[in-house]
Amino acid sequence: MRKIKLEDIANTLGVSKTLVSMVLNGYGDKNGIKKETQERVIALCNEMNYKPNQMARSLRLGKTHTIGLIVADISNTFYAKMARNIEDYCNKFGYNLIICSSDEKDAKEASIIKMLKEKQVDGLIISSTLIDNTEIIALKKEHFPFVLVDRYFPEIPDTNFVIIDNYQGAYNAVNHLIGIGHQNIAMISISPAHITSVKDRNKGYSDALKKAGINNNHFLLCQVPFENIELGVELEIKKLLLYDKKVTAIFAVNQNITIAVVKILAKLNIKIPDHISLISFDDLPFFEIINPSITAVAQPLDTICKNAVEILMKEINKKDNTIEKTQLVLPTELVIRNSCKTL
């Protein structure tokens, strides 16, 4: 079957191709085209299953209506949910989404940014793993629309970002453990350690201990590799079991570490919270229904995604480069459940 063209629609209705194009691109009202005529154009396009040439449309409008999203790992539940929410909000603005994983590797993220720009995406939403901020500075100099989420570069002023208060969330979590009698609190963190979200959570942990007059013991500061979280967690927990003072609680800096901790403790027949308490930075739906349910720092993920997309749309549609940048730091919520024992 022959592909329906714009001129077929115009000839059938007895109007010009320009009129049909204006209606399909949303400029009917602006150009004084009658509502009845606009409705006839749209109805016939649907009836004849007309599909616009997207490449030609992109060249004409200067937009591809496509956004690139770069996250560390799309298989991570947090980023999977983020991607879905961002996709839904992009769709509301008539945009499609390309999702890429950097695997916490600088070189891969840099190549993804280059690839997405070559595909002429209209903007980027980035949860960056970069230790070298050259790529971000380049985007800024080019005035290329982008928004940072989850992680940001405090040394680069005037960039759009939507993050959470990682420091306060971690501080509140550890302070909760201190408040119910814990002092020997281990933290299991993750590499790469330069990422702002990780650094802020680590500092929140340390400052909570310091304010309570508890010395920071480097033996209790654990770090596992992004590439092999479960094995790393098992090795660190076995190391903690050798500590001469009983470790009574673990603060896990993200949900993947929390899941690994639960699995390894069960494997070692160490019961939560009878033998050791556990608190997670990041919440998951099943943390509420497993036994025991897991106390967790919950992030306002939907709010993060909604704001990120709305900010990016403003960047894409701006008339000049004087638009003020938006920098949002959102609060977290400590959800108290049953994984922390009062001593």
Secondary structure as GFF3:
##gff-version 3
##sequence-region A 1 343
A	DSSP	alpha_helix	6	13	.	.	.	ID=ss1
A	DSSP	alpha_helix	17	24	.	.	.	ID=ss2
A	DSSP	alpha_helix	35	47	.	.	.	ID=ss3
A	DSSP	alpha_helix	54	61	.	.	.	ID=ss4
A	DSSP	beta_strand	66	71	.	.	.	ID=ss5
A	DSSP	alpha_helix	77	92	.	.	.	ID=ss6
A	DSSP	beta_strand	96	101	.	.	.	ID=ss7
A	DSSP	alpha_helix	106	118	.	.	.	ID=ss8
A	DSSP	beta_strand	123	126	.	.	.	ID=ss9
A	DSSP	alpha_helix	134	141	.	.	.	ID=ss10
A	DSSP	beta_strand	146	149	.	.	.	ID=ss11
A	DSSP	beta_strand	161	164	.	.	.	ID=ss12
A	DSSP	alpha_helix	166	179	.	.	.	ID=ss13
A	DSSP	beta_strand	185	190	.	.	.	ID=ss14
A	DSSP	alpha_helix	196	211	.	.	.	ID=ss15
A	DSSP	three_ten_helix	218	220	.	.	.	ID=ss16
A	DSSP	beta_strand	221	224	.	.	.	ID=ss17
A	DSSP	three_ten_helix	226	228	.	.	.	ID=ss18
A	DSSP	alpha_helix	229	240	.	.	.	ID=ss19
A	DSSP	beta_strand	249	252	.	.	.	ID=ss20
A	DSSP	alpha_helix	255	267	.	.	.	ID=ss21
A	DSSP	beta_strand	277	281	.	.	.	ID=ss22
A	DSSP	three_ten_helix	285	288	.	.	.	ID=ss23
A	DSSP	beta_strand	295	298	.	.	.	ID=ss24
A	DSSP	alpha_helix	301	317	.	.	.	ID=ss25
A	DSSP	beta_strand	327	330	.	.	.	ID=ss26
A	DSSP	beta_strand	333	335	.	.	.	ID=ss27
###
